[in-house]
């Protein structure tokens, strides 16, 4: 099944499909995947396994499929994502210039601090349920209650390096977008496939109160294309004849290069969780503030959906979106 | 200082690879990974070592780990992924 899904995703990109096709693929993906995703769709966060998620906001809608391989202290993720609808040429709060592109992203991240197995064994012994010999963490978790259960859950996260005090990572994206426009010297719509890419490096860590809060800084170079301003062109007509007009982006798409510095923060509370980021494009002096707020939990008591608030200094308005299938995670 | 050869060998019909990390007890700077199967380490005699095995899979997936050559080691380690879990994480120590 996974192969079929990935094939669909890859084919959609190889054929440089427009958004209509993307919506069909998303529908097919939704039917094939019975579960929601299990990581947050971010290069910085995200665990192992295969995940799927949908996001929908005032300015953009995306569906993505992510596959992750992990090792003791690092992981490599490949993500395919397609836009399912983006109507205008506005700037997103995360300043993502590839938001309208079908894209593939490869992300690598690694912990910079090594695990202390001796210390972990000591904690395991403190919990004090002997299981033959050694410490079977999942077995212990099944038998523990209250604070001990929390200790063991935290230990499992530590064992899988889910919350290293320091980590770094790098990410590469490549994508395409079939962009329609009205040439300035004609009244017919034309289209052109444009390619874009992004590369970033990030560094971050967890605060002492493990699994509750995390920070990261990220530097990103991005080269993409953006539509011209929307407009309507009406050819000259003879008197008393109906006028036929065309509307759409005026002029060819223009190259858009960004140097983005971002600060990310995540904080988990009992009733909700937040994952804000402040993003600044050094070339255009554009500032964006993106604030996903996780409000809804799944049966496993994990936050999986919520609302997304966004603001940029270009438009000076707060936008609202929703997301489903993003499991709140730190790393 | 005398040394001994200690071998890690595991078998499973479910997992192609296990993550196994070996450290000196109380010294996380001495850290080795098991990268092949079987893998032999030359370790200091009289020294205590700790290790961790991680496996990600489906419920019921199992493996067996044998540690040979140590003076005192709990072996074989037989574990499987429990119902409702996706991982198996095991920690233990042994004396060389």
Interface residues (C-beta under 8 A of the other chain):
Chain A: X48 X49 X70 X71 X72 X114 X115 X116 X117 X118 X120 X121 X124 X132 X133 X134 X135 X136 X137 X138 X139 X142 X156 X159 X160
Chain B: X19 X21 X23 X25 X26 X27 X28 X29 X31 X33 X50 X51 X52 X54 X56 X74 X77 X79 X81 X82 X85 X86 X87 X88 X89 X90 X91 X92 X93
